[in-house]
Amino acid sequence: MADTGIPHFCNDLGLTTIEVGSKEFMCIGAKPPFDHPHIFLDLGEDTEKVCPYCSTLYRYNPDLAPGAAKPEACVWHDDGETSAAA
């Protein structure tokens, strides 16, 4: 898949809520090969949205950099790697 610049987030940790620094992103569920269809979520004016596939609640946190997540392990890259802890 070509890198489109849209952040992708995963939830291998089984969290109910993930904080994100982007208002437009993709939820993939768990990391491949256990992922669900990659769903584009747009928060628009909202600060929270639930993924219709995995029921993860994504909450916008303006203190996070665009593309960042809390916890950091929820950031997924097209190469299949999660971000390393800083």
C-alpha positions as CSV (number, residue, x, y, z in Angstrom):
1,M,0.0,0.0,0.0
2,A,1.4,3.4,-0.9
3,D,2.0,5.8,1.9
4,T,-0.8,8.4,1.7
5,G,0.3,10.5,4.7
6,I,-2.8,9.5,6.7
7,P,-2.0,8.2,10.2
8,H,-2.9,4.6,10.9
9,F,-3.7,3.4,14.4
10,C,-3.9,-0.1,15.8
11,N,-5.2,-1.6,19.0
12,D,-3.3,-4.8,19.8
13,L,-3.4,-3.7,23.5
14,G,-7.2,-4.1,23.6
15,L,-7.7,-0.6,25.0
16,T,-11.2,0.9,25.2
17,T,-9.8,4.4,24.4
18,I,-6.8,5.7,22.4
19,E,-5.8,9.4,22.3
20,V,-4.7,10.7,18.9
21,G,-3.2,13.9,17.7
22,S,-5.0,13.8,14.3
23,K,-8.6,14.4,13.4
24,E,-8.4,12.3,10.2
25,F,-6.9,8.8,10.4
26,M,-7.3,5.1,9.7
27,C,-8.2,2.4,12.3
28,I,-6.9,-1.0,11.4
29,G,-7.9,-2.9,14.5
30,A,-5.2,-5.3,15.5
31,K,-1.9,-5.4,13.6
32,P,-1.9,-7.6,10.4
33,P,-2.7,-10.4,9.9
34,F,-5.4,-9.9,12.5
35,D,-6.5,-6.4,11.2
36,H,-10.0,-5.5,10.1
37,P,-10.7,-3.4,7.0
38,H,-8.8,-0.2,7.3
39,I,-11.5,2.4,8.1
40,F,-11.1,6.1,7.5
41,L,-12.3,8.1,10.5
42,D,-12.9,11.8,10.3
43,L,-13.6,13.5,13.6
44,G,-14.7,16.8,12.0
45,E,-15.9,19.1,14.8
46,D,-16.1,16.2,17.2
47,T,-13.4,15.2,19.7
48,E,-14.3,11.5,19.9
49,K,-15.4,8.7,17.5
50,V,-15.9,5.0,17.8
51,C,-14.6,2.6,15.2
52,P,-17.6,0.7,13.8
53,Y,-15.5,-2.5,13.4
54,C,-13.5,-2.9,16.7
55,S,-15.4,-0.4,18.9
56,T,-12.2,1.4,19.9
57,L,-13.0,4.9,21.1
58,Y,-10.6,7.5,19.6
59,R,-10.3,10.7,21.5
60,Y,-8.6,13.8,19.9
61,N,-5.8,15.2,22.1
62,P,-4.6,18.6,20.8
63,D,-1.4,18.3,22.9
64,L,-0.3,15.3,20.8
65,A,1.6,15.8,17.5
66,P,-0.3,15.0,14.3
67,G,0.0,11.2,13.7
68,A,0.9,10.5,17.3
69,A,-1.1,8.4,19.7
70,K,-1.2,7.7,23.4
71,P,0.0,5.1,24.0
72,E,2.7,5.3,21.3
73,A,2.4,1.5,20.6
74,C,-0.9,2.3,18.9
75,V,0.8,4.1,15.9
76,W,1.0,1.7,13.0
77,H,3.1,2.3,9.9
78,D,2.6,0.8,6.4
79,D,5.7,-1.2,6.8
80,G,4.0,-3.0,9.7
81,E,6.2,-1.5,12.5
82,T,4.8,0.2,15.5
83,S,6.6,3.3,16.7
84,A,9.3,2.9,19.3
85,A,8.9,4.4,22.7
86,A,10.7,7.7,23.1
